[in-house]
Amino acid sequence: MFKVGDIVLLSSGGPKMTVSDITDEEFILCQWFDTNMECHTKCFAAKCLIKYQAVEVPKVALW
């Protein structure tokens, strides 16, 4: 489901996090930076995470 390097979010919201390790299929180790640029690391249950999907905004000609 997840692989190292994936960008994920908690299903309840919060900052974008990077998957840094997969302990097993049930627990995922994630890292993220807070607003002070401090790095945090925490293990989350995989069922609480969703993959982040960036939305590409179409370019519009201004004239």
TILO-362811 format. One record per residue: residue in three letters; x, y, z of N, C-alpha, C in turn. Coordinates in steps of 0.1 Angstrom, whole numbers, plus 2048, in hexadecimal, padded with zeros to 3 digits. Each point is the difference from the previous one (the first is absolute). Layout:
+-----+-----+-----+-----+------+------+------+-----+-----+-----+
:   r : n_u : n_v : n_w : ca_u : ca_v : ca_w : c_u : c_v : c_w :
+-----+-----+-----+-----+------+------+------+-----+-----+-----+
: ALA :   X :   Y :   Z :    X :    Y :    Z :   X :   Y :   Z :
...
+-----+-----+-----+-----+------+------+------+-----+-----+-----+
//
This chain:
+-----+-----+-----+-----+------+------+------+-----+-----+-----+
:   r : n_u : n_v : n_w : ca_u : ca_v : ca_w : c_u : c_v : c_w :
+-----+-----+-----+-----+------+------+------+-----+-----+-----+
: MET : 808 : 7F4 : 800 :  7F8 :  80C :  800 : 809 : 80D : 800 :
: PHE : 809 : 801 : 80A :  809 :  80B :  800 : 80E : 7FB : 7FD :
: LYS : 808 : 80A : 7FC :  80E :  7FD :  7FE : 809 : 80B : 805 :
: VAL : 80C : 7FE : 803 :  809 :  80A :  805 : 801 : 80B : 7F6 :
: GLY : 7FF : 80D : 805 :  800 :  80B :  7F7 : 7F2 : 806 : 7FC :
: ASP : 7F5 : 7F8 : 803 :  7F3 :  805 :  7FD : 7FD : 80B : 809 :
: ILE : 7F8 : 80A : 7FB :  7FB :  80B :  808 : 7F2 : 7FC : 805 :
: VAL : 7FE : 801 : 80D :  7F3 :  7FB :  806 : 7FB : 80B : 80A :
: LEU : 7F3 : 7FE : 803 :  7F9 :  809 :  80A : 7F9 : 7F7 : 80A :
: LEU : 7FE : 805 : 80C :  7F6 :  7F9 :  808 : 7F2 : 802 : 7FA :
: SER : 7F8 : 7F5 : 801 :  7F3 :  801 :  7FB : 7F8 : 80B : 807 :
: SER : 804 : 804 : 80C :  7F9 :  80B :  807 : 805 : 80E : 7FD :
: GLY : 80B : 800 : 7F8 :  806 :  80D :  7FC : 80E : 802 : 806 :
: GLY : 806 : 80B : 7FD :  80D :  803 :  806 : 80A : 802 : 7F5 :
: PRO : 80D : 801 : 803 :  80A :  803 :  7F6 : 803 : 7F5 : 7F7 :
: LYS : 806 : 803 : 7F4 :  805 :  7F5 :  7F7 : 80C : 7FA : 807 :
: MET : 801 : 7F3 : 7FF :  80B :  7F8 :  806 : 806 : 7F7 : 7F6 :
: THR : 80C : 7FD : 802 :  807 :  7F6 :  7F7 : 802 : 7F3 : 807 :
: VAL : 7FD : 7F5 : 7F9 :  802 :  7F3 :  805 : 80F : 7FD : 800 :
: SER : 805 : 7FE : 80C :  80F :  7FD :  801 : 803 : 7F2 : 803 :
: ASP : 7F7 : 7F8 : 804 :  802 :  7F1 :  803 : 7F2 : 7FA : 801 :
: ILE : 800 : 7F3 : 7FD :  7F4 :  7F8 :  802 : 804 : 7F5 : 809 :
: THR : 7FB : 800 : 80C :  804 :  7F6 :  80A : 7F9 : 7F2 : 7FD :
: ASP : 7F4 : 801 : 7FB :  7F8 :  7F5 :  7FB : 7F4 : 806 : 7F8 :
: GLU : 7F7 : 7F8 : 7FC :  7F5 :  805 :  7F8 : 7F6 : 808 : 809 :
: GLU : 802 : 800 : 80D :  7F6 :  807 :  809 : 806 : 80D : 805 :
: PHE : 80D : 802 : 801 :  806 :  80C :  806 : 80A : 806 : 7F6 :
: ILE : 7FE : 80E : 7FF :  808 :  807 :  7F6 : 807 : 80B : 808 :
: LEU : 80E : 801 : 7FE :  808 :  80B :  806 : 800 : 80C : 7F7 :
: CYS : 7FC : 80C : 805 :  7FF :  80C :  7F8 : 808 : 80B : 806 :
: GLN : 805 : 809 : 7F7 :  807 :  80C :  804 : 7F9 : 80C : 7FA :
: TRP : 801 : 80B : 807 :  7FA :  80D :  7FB : 807 : 80C : 807 :
: PHE : 7FE : 80B : 7FB :  806 :  80D :  805 : 7F4 : 808 : 806 :
: ASP : 802 : 806 : 80C :  7F5 :  809 :  805 : 803 : 80E : 7FB :
: THR : 7F8 : 809 : 804 :  801 :  80E :  7FC : 80D : 807 : 803 :
: ASN : 807 : 7FA : 80A :  80D :  805 :  804 : 80C : 7F9 : 7F9 :
: MET : 7FC : 7F8 : 7F6 :  80A :  7F8 :  7F9 : 807 : 7F5 : 808 :
: GLU : 7F9 : 7FC : 80B :  806 :  7F5 :  808 : 7FB : 7F3 : 7FB :
: CYS : 808 : 7F6 : 7FE :  7FD :  7F3 :  7FB : 7FA : 7F7 : 80B :
: HIS : 7F5 : 7FA : 7FD :  7F9 :  7F6 :  809 : 800 : 7F3 : 7FA :
: THR : 800 : 7F5 : 808 :  7FF :  7F3 :  7FB : 7F6 : 7F8 : 809 :
: LYS : 7F7 : 7F9 : 7FA :  7F6 :  7F9 :  808 : 7FB : 7F4 : 7F8 :
: CYS : 7FC : 7F5 : 807 :  7FB :  7F5 :  7FA : 7F0 : 800 : 801 :
: PHE : 7FA : 7FE : 7F5 :  7F1 :  800 :  7FF : 7FA : 7F3 : 7FB :
: ALA : 7F4 : 7FD : 804 :  7FA :  7F4 :  7FA : 7FC : 803 : 7F2 :
: ALA : 803 : 7F7 : 7F7 :  7FE :  802 :  7F2 : 7F2 : 803 : 7FD :
: LYS : 7F6 : 7FB : 807 :  7F2 :  802 :  7FE : 7FC : 80F : 803 :
: CYS : 809 : 807 : 806 :  7FD :  80F :  804 : 806 : 809 : 7F5 :
: LEU : 807 : 7FB : 7F6 :  807 :  808 :  7F6 : 7F9 : 7FF : 7F3 :
: ILE : 801 : 80B : 7F8 :  7FC :  800 :  7F2 : 80C : 806 : 7F8 :
: LYS : 801 : 7FB : 7F3 :  80A :  806 :  7F7 : 7FC : 80E : 7FC :
: TYR : 80A : 809 : 800 :  7FD :  80E :  7FC : 800 : 800 : 7F1 :
: GLN : 7F6 : 807 : 7FA :  7FF :  801 :  7F2 : 800 : 80F : 7FC :
: ALA : 80B : 805 : 7FA :  801 :  80E :  7FC : 7F6 : 802 : 7F5 :
: VAL : 7F9 : 80B : 800 :  7F7 :  804 :  7F5 : 807 : 80A : 7F7 :
: GLU : 801 : 7FD : 7F4 :  806 :  809 :  7F6 : 7F6 : 80A : 7FB :
: VAL : 803 : 80C : 802 :  7F8 :  80B :  7FB : 803 : 803 : 7F2 :
: PRO : 7F5 : 800 : 7F7 :  803 :  803 :  7F2 : 805 : 80E : 7FE :
: LYS : 809 : 802 : 7F7 :  805 :  80E :  7FC : 7F6 : 807 : 7F8 :
: VAL : 7FD : 80C : 803 :  7F7 :  808 :  7F8 : 807 : 80C : 7FA :
: ALA : 7FE : 802 : 7F3 :  806 :  80B :  7F9 : 7F9 : 80D : 805 :
: LEU : 808 : 80A : 803 :  7FA :  80C :  805 : 7FC : 80A : 7F4 :
: TRP : 805 : 7FE : 7F4 :  7FC :  808 :  7F5 : 801 : 7F8 : 7F3 :
+-----+-----+-----+-----+------+------+------+-----+-----+-----+
//
